[in-house]
């Protein structure tokens, strides 16, 4: 039961996702021409979500961990300078993918 509130792994994964996104597709890169930005985001999306599936299968996060992960990624992206809409959608998709992969 106490493992439900051990967020060490979740926090490390969320921080890694934000750092990876910053490295691969920085917020200023979203202002590039639409096709180029979309291609970069698609590649980054595929890499991040593949890592998320592995994380979900190995750790099988609880409801609380998934909520914390989504919140931490969302705020990390906002603080890094990504638009609020992008941060919200990206974090929701990430939590949905982890939920599906952990079943």
Legacy VTK file of the C-alpha trace (Angstrom):
# vtk DataFile Version 3.0
C-alpha trace
ASCII
DATASET POLYDATA
POINTS 103 float
0.000 0.000 0.000
2.794 2.430 0.792
4.248 1.811 -2.663
1.287 3.715 -4.079
2.805 6.939 -2.821
6.443 6.300 -3.728
6.824 8.719 -6.620
10.575 8.497 -7.121
10.366 6.504 -10.373
7.460 8.536 -11.707
9.177 11.852 -11.012
12.385 10.683 -12.680
10.475 9.465 -15.735
8.437 12.696 -16.005
11.562 14.844 -15.720
13.218 12.678 -18.372
10.271 13.134 -20.733
10.381 16.915 -20.349
14.165 16.987 -20.823
13.933 14.739 -23.882
11.231 16.906 -25.404
13.269 20.046 -24.735
16.283 18.483 -26.432
14.486 17.053 -29.454
11.802 19.706 -30.063
12.440 22.936 -28.127
9.578 25.425 -27.771
11.182 27.817 -30.247
11.201 24.965 -32.761
7.413 24.987 -32.769
7.556 28.320 -34.581
9.272 26.720 -37.592
7.391 26.062 -40.829
4.440 23.778 -40.107
5.662 20.710 -42.022
9.109 20.751 -40.482
7.789 21.274 -36.945
5.197 18.528 -37.419
7.814 16.048 -38.630
10.095 16.823 -35.695
7.238 16.493 -33.210
6.105 13.211 -34.776
9.562 11.663 -34.369
9.842 12.966 -30.817
6.334 11.737 -30.016
7.200 8.230 -31.233
10.373 8.060 -29.122
8.760 9.406 -25.955
5.690 7.202 -26.218
7.785 4.092 -26.865
9.658 4.853 -23.628
6.315 5.416 -21.888
5.056 1.989 -22.915
8.179 0.334 -21.532
7.836 2.317 -18.305
4.165 1.338 -17.968
4.859 -2.366 -18.472
7.769 -2.441 -16.035
6.393 -0.224 -13.242
2.613 -0.719 -13.622
1.846 2.693 -12.087
-1.186 3.153 -9.858
-3.880 5.752 -10.418
-2.078 8.211 -8.162
1.226 7.745 -9.972
-0.393 8.303 -13.356
-2.031 11.478 -12.090
1.252 12.738 -10.680
3.061 11.873 -13.914
0.560 13.807 -16.022
0.647 16.792 -13.706
4.433 16.867 -13.496
4.859 16.616 -17.281
2.214 19.265 -17.888
3.773 21.784 -15.507
7.288 20.939 -16.638
6.355 21.691 -20.230
4.615 24.931 -19.273
7.629 26.067 -17.257
9.912 25.177 -20.164
8.026 27.584 -22.405
5.680 25.338 -24.359
2.162 26.659 -25.041
-0.394 25.680 -22.385
-2.581 23.862 -24.934
0.352 21.788 -26.161
1.357 20.884 -22.602
-2.197 19.855 -21.703
-2.746 17.681 -24.764
0.695 16.082 -24.619
0.383 15.171 -20.939
-3.138 13.780 -21.397
-2.018 11.619 -24.334
0.977 10.405 -22.342
-1.185 9.350 -19.392
-3.658 7.661 -21.736
-0.855 5.714 -23.430
0.563 4.641 -20.072
-2.886 3.585 -18.878
-3.417 1.435 -21.942
0.072 -0.079 -21.864
-0.086 -0.942 -18.160
-3.160 -3.152 -18.539
LINES 1 104
103 0 1 2 3 4 5 6 7 8 9 10 11 12 13 14 15 16 17 18 19 20 21 22 23 24 25 26 27 28 29 30 31 32 33 34 35 36 37 38 39 40 41 42 43 44 45 46 47 48 49 50 51 52 53 54 55 56 57 58 59 60 61 62 63 64 65 66 67 68 69 70 71 72 73 74 75 76 77 78 79 80 81 82 83 84 85 86 87 88 89 90 91 92 93 94 95 96 97 98 99 100 101 102
